[in-house]
Amino acid sequence: MPDDPDTRTTREERLAAKLRENLRRRKAQARASKGAQVGDTGDSGLSNPGTKS
């Protein structure tokens, strides 16, 4: 049964969804990391939650 076309499609769709989720997470992490490096000008290292850019 592992070669059943329906099972294969379902598996491929599941893997594709996981890859998209992983890519989104990694992009978000990269943006957060880049933002922390560029925007970190305070002495305490804490961002000011009251301001938005």
GULUM-418949 format. One line per 10 residues: number of its first residue (from 0); for each residue x, y, z of N, C-alpha, C. Coordinates in pm, whole numbers. Layout:
BEGIN
NUM> X/Y/Z/X/Y/Z/X/Y/Z ~ ... .
//
This chain:
BEGIN
0> 78/-121/0/0/0/0/82/128/0 ~ 211/126/31/288/250/31/293/318/-106 ~ 269/241/-213/275/298/-347/138/346/-396 ~ 40/349/-307/-92/397/-344/-84/545/-382 ~ -135/584/-499/-125/725/-543/-187/823/-445 ~ -299/786/-381/-363/875/-285/-274/896/-163 ~ -211/792/-117/-122/802/-2/0/887/-36 ~ 53/866/-154/170/943/-196/137/1091/-207 ~ 23/1124/-267/-19/1263/-281/-37/1326/-143 ~ -101/1254/-55/-122/1306/79/11/1330/148 .
10> 103/1238/133/235/1252/194/308/1372/133 ~ 303/1386/2/370/1497/-65/309/1630/-22 ~ 178/1634/-11/112/1758/33/153/1791/176 ~ 159/1689/261/198/1710/400/341/1760/409 ~ 430/1701/331/570/1744/330/584/1886/275 ~ 509/1917/171/514/2051/113/466/2155/214 ~ 361/2121/288/310/2213/390/414/2235/499 ~ 482/2129/540/586/2141/643/702/2226/592 ~ 738/2209/467/846/2290/410/809/2437/407 ~ 685/2467/367/640/2607/365/640/2666/506 .
20> 594/2588/603/591/2634/742/733/2661/792 ~ 824/2571/760/963/2586/801/1025/2711/737 ~ 997/2734/610/1050/2851/541/998/2980/603 ~ 869/2985/631/812/3104/696/876/3129/832 ~ 895/3022/909/956/3036/1042/1099/3086/1031 ~ 1174/3032/938/1314/3074/921/1323/3218/872 ~ 1233/3258/784/1232/3398/738/1199/3492/853 ~ 1103/3453/936/1066/3536/1051/1183/3546/1148 ~ 1254/3436/1170/1371/3439/1258/1479/3528/1201 ~ 1499/3522/1071/1602/3604/1006/1566/3752/1017 .
30> 1437/3784/995/1393/3923/1008/1413/3972/1151 ~ 1377/3889/1249/1391/3928/1389/1538/3946/1424 ~ 1622/3858/1375/1765/3866/1403/1824/3991/1339 ~ 1786/4017/1215/1836/4135/1144/1788/4262/1213 ~ 1663/4265/1254/1607/4381/1323/1676/4405/1455 ~ 1711/4301/1526/1778/4316/1655/1919/4369/1635 ~ 1986/4329/1530/2122/4375/1505/2123/4520/1460 ~ 2031/4558/1373/2028/4693/1318/1971/4791/1419 ~ 1863/4753/1489/1792/4847/1575/1840/4851/1718 ~ 1940/4777/1754/1986/4772/1893/2082/4887/1919 .
40> 2027/5001/1962/2112/5117/1990/2104/5157/2137 ~ 2013/5095/2212/1997/5130/2354/2103/5065/2440 ~ 2128/5124/2555/2227/5070/2647/2179/4940/2712 ~ 2048/4930/2737/1996/4814/2807/1976/4694/2714 ~ 1970/4717/2585/1947/4608/2491/1800/4574/2478 ~ 1713/4646/2548/1570/4621/2539/1507/4719/2442 ~ 1414/4670/2363/1346/4759/2270/1237/4835/2344 ~ 1197/4947/2289/1092/5028/2345/959/4985/2283 ~ 872/4917/2358/749/4865/2300/649/4973/2259 ~ 669/5096/2303/576/5203/2272/597/5264/2135 .
50> 709/5239/2072/737/5298/1941/732/5192/1833 ~ 683/5234/1718/681/5143/1602/745/5216/1486 ~ 816/5141/1404/880/5203/1287/802/5182/1163 .
//
